[in-house]
Amino acid sequence: MIDLLDRPVPAFVDGDELPVGDTFDTLDPSTGDVLATLSAGGADQVDAAVSAARAALPGWRATAVLERSQLMSAFAARIRDEADWLADLECRDTGKPRSQAVVDVEQCAQYFEFAAGAVRVLHGEVIPTGPDNLAYTRREPHGVAAVIIPWNYPLQITGRTVSAAVATGNTVVLKPAEEAPLTPMALARLAHEVGFPHGVLNVVPGLGEQAGAALSEHPDVDHLSFTGSVEVGRLVGAAAARTFTPLTLELGGKSPNIVFADADLDDAVPTIVSSILQNAGQTCSAGSRLVVAREVHDELVDRVAAAFANTTIGPGVDDPDLGPLISATQRDRVAALVAAAADESTLVSGGTAPDQAPAGGFYFSPTLFAGVDPAATVAQEEVFGPVLAATPFDDPRDAARIANGTAYGLIAAIWTRDVDRAHWLANELEAGQVYVNQYGAGGGVALPFGGVKHSGHGREKGFESLVGYTRTKTIAVRTRAPR
Ligand code: NAD
């Protein structure tokens, strides 16, 4: 176990700790109490981390693929060995129910396991160009990869980005979110303990407008991966454009469960409910819209409202159905959006902080709006809380129009027994992932994940993620026969 709660947590750079200057606190959202204090790294610490990553790059990219793969496997095993306290730390830092944190640890391990295997079959191609030519491609790492992540799934998002980047020979500088930075700090130390060379994985905690901005603007970064909000994504995108740095953007969503009248509602309802309540709705791919055939709209709304009424709410460590939101700011933002929505849509349940929630924590009740106009704010804006907006549709084309009618396009689910309709609609939807009669909430580690429109571009997860952390070099050799 690595204890990060006893003293200010320093940046981890080049296999070592940097001196701590300014600090910031991370809170336990279940109680509102300070959980830990961390170094607030600025441009100088980011610079030190990028230099360490640059220095480590030649050795790491030259390391045999088999050796990198074995390290990834060892790291996956180590993460599983440390699962208990890592889950505790994630649970307390994010406020999520402990069983969800346990899943996050396992997913994190699986990303490294997947990358360990995938990198061994990642290769270039030989391209036929004629008898006097041998033309082939190599997949080379970008170099120094900067990774900026949000607070909602620190273990999973560190896992999915770092595994693909490091397996393919990049070195990494990661900036965790200030609201939940602890498990990425722990992972960097564990990686070092299992044998990752100094400088291959560097983690600099700090504030977004300081450490985050310094990293996204750094001229010696070769690839940027940003996961977070649309607003900050725009800033990071602009910074990347100035330095022509390749960029992956994983942004927000307003993902629909689209339910036809022939759907098996007994099967659909628990998944619809968990797709919006998981992590208190603070999931980029949360099922925050219910686009439902008018014939079954009222019945489905009643069933979801009944399930919401049975939800247990409490501190993450007690493993309720619904934990707190990440911060008072986030709770107040959700409350304001809900209050505004109540003026334009019918509030069926929730809408306030729950009565039975422990004092000090940032709780909000599961909230359901029905008969929502597709143009209403609550059907258009990402709330990032346990808030579901149900909108009726009249026919499949109407369903597609409503589902596609937001600025986002991350994931979508179709609930129907009609296979023609399922395939037709899956083809029509503007989304990076489409599920039929299930809801993946981001899917397994092997499924390419990412958005269209304001949900971003590029793909994390799956084999495609490893491809994205490489660039293609084409080599053509003239091969003349002997004279
Ligand atoms: P955020 O954009 O506020 O912060 C994300 C990260 O960016 C944090 O590390 C933050 O410190 C940093 N940051 C803040 N200002 C910065 C700046 N000026 N320059 C550089 N970095 C800066 O997002 P959040 O509130 O942490 O996360 C919630 C958002 O993330 C939601 O919109 C959610 O949908 C999105 N998200 C997307 C995915 C996905 O895979 N598509 C996954 C999880 C979360």
Boltz pocket constraint, residues with backbone or C-beta under 6 A from the ligand:
constraints:
  - pocket:
      binder: B
      contacts: [[A, 148], [A, 149], [A, 150], [A, 151], [A, 152], [A, 153], [A, 175], [A, 176], [A, 177], [A, 178], [A, 206], [A, 207], [A, 208], [A, 209], [A, 211], [A, 212], [A, 213], [A, 214], [A, 216], [A, 227], [A, 228], [A, 229], [A, 230], [A, 232], [A, 233], [A, 235], [A, 236], [A, 249], [A, 250], [A, 251], [A, 252], [A, 253], [A, 283], [A, 284], [A, 285], [A, 382], [A, 384], [A, 410], [A, 450], [A, 451], [A, 455], [A, 456]]
      max_distance: 6.0
